[in-house]
Amino acid sequence: MFEHWPDIPPSLGREITSPRPVTIDLGTAIPTHSPTFGANELSLRVRAGGLELSGRIEGHLHAWARANNGAWIGLISCTLETPNRLGKIQITQWCSQRAITPRNEGTP
């Protein structure tokens, strides 16, 4: 993961060997901006079949890395679903620490 960042000290990044369960705030992790004009005119296909990018979902944390402004970002993996639950995709991406909350296994 950090093969192109040689001798990375723990104060700048660390890989988590056993991914930790987390809750991810999708609105913070993947900010989107709905169209302001015609938003109420979206087709049912889009509203029911587009990816749901709001709310909180379960996922896993794989690593931390630090930005040059001091902020931490986490490498997370999770499954995004459509509101009608007929479609889903697996993602792995970096996101702001603010979007990630630790979760104990067995805790909703």
C-alpha positions in Angstrom: 0.0 0.0 0.0 2.8 2.4 0.9 5.4 0.9 -1.4 5.9 4.3 -3.1 6.3 6.1 0.2 9.5 4.6 1.5 10.3 4.6 5.3 6.9 6.1 6.2 6.9 6.9 9.9 3.7 6.0 11.9 3.1 9.8 12.4 2.4 10.0 8.6 0.7 6.7 7.8 0.0 3.2 8.8 -1.5 0.1 7.3 -4.0 -1.8 9.5 -3.1 -5.5 9.1 -6.5 -6.7 10.3 -9.1 -4.2 8.9 -11.2 -2.6 11.6 -15.0 -2.4 11.5 -16.2 1.2 11.1 -19.4 3.2 10.4 -19.0 5.5 7.4 -21.0 8.7 7.0 -21.6 8.7 3.2 -22.5 12.3 2.9 -19.0 13.3 4.4 -17.1 10.5 2.7 -18.6 11.0 -0.8 -20.0 14.5 -1.0 -22.3 15.1 -3.9 -24.4 18.0 -4.9 -27.9 17.4 -6.1 -29.1 19.4 -9.1 -31.0 22.4 -7.8 -32.9 22.9 -11.0 -35.2 20.0 -11.8 -34.3 17.9 -8.8 -38.0 17.0 -8.2 -38.2 15.9 -11.8 -35.7 13.1 -11.6 -37.1 9.9 -13.0 -38.1 7.0 -10.8 -35.3 5.0 -12.4 -32.7 7.5 -11.1 -34.3 7.9 -7.7 -34.8 4.1 -7.1 -31.8 2.8 -9.1 -29.1 5.4 -8.5 -26.5 4.8 -5.7 -27.6 5.9 -2.3 -24.9 8.3 -1.1 -26.4 9.6 2.2 -26.8 8.1 5.6 -24.4 5.8 7.6 -23.3 2.4 6.5 -20.9 -0.3 7.8 -17.5 -0.8 6.3 -13.9 -1.5 7.1 -10.8 0.7 7.7 -7.6 -0.5 6.1 -5.1 2.3 6.6 -4.5 5.9 7.8 -2.4 8.5 6.0 -1.7 12.1 7.0 -2.1 15.1 4.7 0.4 18.0 4.7 -2.2 20.2 6.6 -2.2 17.7 9.5 -5.6 16.1 8.6 -5.9 12.3 8.6 -7.6 10.3 5.8 -8.6 6.7 6.0 -8.7 4.0 3.4 -12.1 2.4 3.8 -14.0 -0.3 2.0 -17.8 -0.7 1.9 -20.8 -1.7 -0.2 -22.9 1.0 -1.8 -26.5 0.1 -2.6 -29.3 1.5 -4.6 -32.5 2.5 -2.7 -34.5 -0.3 -4.3 -31.7 -2.8 -3.2 -31.5 -4.3 -6.7 -27.9 -3.0 -7.3 -24.8 -2.6 -5.3 -21.0 -2.0 -5.8 -18.0 -2.6 -3.6 -15.7 0.4 -3.2 -12.4 1.0 -1.6 -11.4 4.7 -1.3 -9.7 7.3 0.8 -11.9 9.7 2.8 -11.8 12.3 5.5 -11.3 11.1 9.1 -14.6 12.9 9.9 -16.5 10.3 7.9 -15.2 7.4 9.9 -16.4 6.2 13.3 -15.0 3.1 15.0 -17.5 0.2 15.5 -17.3 -2.8 17.7 -18.1 -6.1 16.0 -21.6 -7.1 17.0 -22.6 -3.5 17.6 -25.1 -2.0 15.1 
